[in-house]
Every structure is written in C-alpha cells, then in structure tokens.
Amino acid sequence: MASKGKEAAAVASKKDAATPSNPRGIPYAPFVDKVEDYVTSRADVEPTLRSFQEMIAKYQFMEQNLQKRVAGLKDKLPDIQKTLDTVRFLKLRTDESDPIETTFELNPTLYAKAEIPPTDEVYLWLGANVMLAYPIDEAETMLDSKHQAAKQSLSNCEEDLDFLREQITTMEVAVARVYNWDVVQKRKEKDEEEKSKGKGKGKEQDTPGG
C-alpha cells in the first residue's frame, strides 16, 4: 500500500513538473478529470488530499501577499500622479518671471504658505529619507516612467489575483472529487462486506443438522 502511495505521489509530481504557469510563473492547478489518475486505492486518498490542501495553502499565501501589494500600489499611484502633475505645472512656468503663491503640507493637519519662483530644477523624495535634485525634464521623465511601471505592476497583480482565485477553485473541486471518490469506495466495500456475511449465514443455515 505504501509503495502505491509513493507511486501516486511520483505521478502527481511529474504532472506538476509538466504543468504550465502564467506569465509571472504561478503554476496552473492540476485539473482532476479522473480521480483514478491520482489515487489507485483508498490508501492513496489521505496523502493525495494532503498534497492538494498544501497546494491550496500555497495559492492562498500568494493571494494574501498580492492583496497587500495591490493595496500598496493603489496608495502609491495617486501620490506619483500628484507629483508628476506638479512637476509638469512647474515646467510650464519656467519662462514666467513672477513667483506663484501656494500652500504645502507639513503634516496631515498643518499647511504653510510658500512662494515658488520659476525653476528648472526640482527635489524629489526617493525614500529612506533621501531627497535628490533633478532637472525638471529629467524629473518628469523619471516620474512618468515610475507611474507607468506602477500601473503595469498593479494590472499584473490584479490579473494574478484572478488567476489565483481560479486555481484555488480548481483545487477545491479536486479535493471534493477525491473525497467523494473515497466515500463511494467505502460504500462499495461495506456493500461487499455485507454480501459476504449474508452468503456465510446462508451456508450455515444449509448445513445438515444446523
């Protein structure tokens, strides 16, 4: 029985090795059309179900990580767009002579007034308390590239989330099919056992002097 279980696991691993993946390398879940391709006896049911549950857990772990990343990108994109719009506005005023009066945020509840003269240079936060000066054209190019990359990343993440949900559903169906197959096998074994008992009783009754 144990050797058959190992053989079934080997077959499953070969199937997994040949399984294609999506563009980001997330593997497709195996579609269980015939349960007999994965289990040959009831002894194979438990390890097969355990293997499928582990696959579901991996998909769910990836799903959770992607959900966090999507949330982060959705927070990040408006900030990049706002900064890009500001740089483009300043670029339009490089030939002006008069400064513009504006307010800038010191913290979520505190703003200060400032006068901004025409400029061909801007300072951008790069993270980790690092700020660098950029020529305004270079800043616009960098921010536009960063914004496009973030939008593409968000699109990929949302596509991957849909893909993962499909794979989780596929694996849940696979678990249900293996479980149902096991229930049917139990029922068959029970029926055969009852039939054999019935035949045994019939022979005892037919024995002379019984």
C-alpha positions, 0 to 999 in steps of 0.5 A: 500500500505504501509503495502505491502511495509513493507511486501516486505521489511520483505521478502527481509530481511529474504532472506538476513538473509538466504543468504550465504557469502564467506569465509571472510563473504561478503554476496552473492547478492540476485539473482532476478529470479522473480521480483514478489518475491520482489515487489507485486505492483508498490508501492513496486518498489521505496523502493525495488530499494532503498534497492538494490542501498544501497546494491550496495553502500555497495559492492562498499565501500568494493571494494574501501577499498580492492583496497587500501589494495591490493595496500598496500600489493603489496608495502609491499611484495617486501620490506619483500622479500628484507629483508628476502633475506638479512637476509638469505645472512647474515646467510650464512656468519656467519662462514666467518671471513672477513667483506663484503663491501656494500652500504645502503640507507639513503634516496631515493637519498643518499647511504653510504658505510658500512662494515658488519662483520659476525653476528648472530644477526640482527635489524629489523624495526617493525614500529612506529619507533621501531627497535628490535634485533633478532637472525638471525634464529629467524629473518628469521623465523619471516620474512618468516612467515610475507611474507607468511601471506602477500601473503595469505592476498593479494590472499584473497583480490584479490579473494574478489575483484572478488567476489565483482565485481560479486555481484555488477553485480548481483545487477545491473541486479536486479535493471534493472529487477525491473525497467523494471518490473515497466515500463511494469506495467505502460504500462499495466495500461495506456493500461487499462486506455485507454480501459476504456475511449474508452468503456465510449465514446462508451456508450455515443455515444449509448445513445438515443438522444446523 
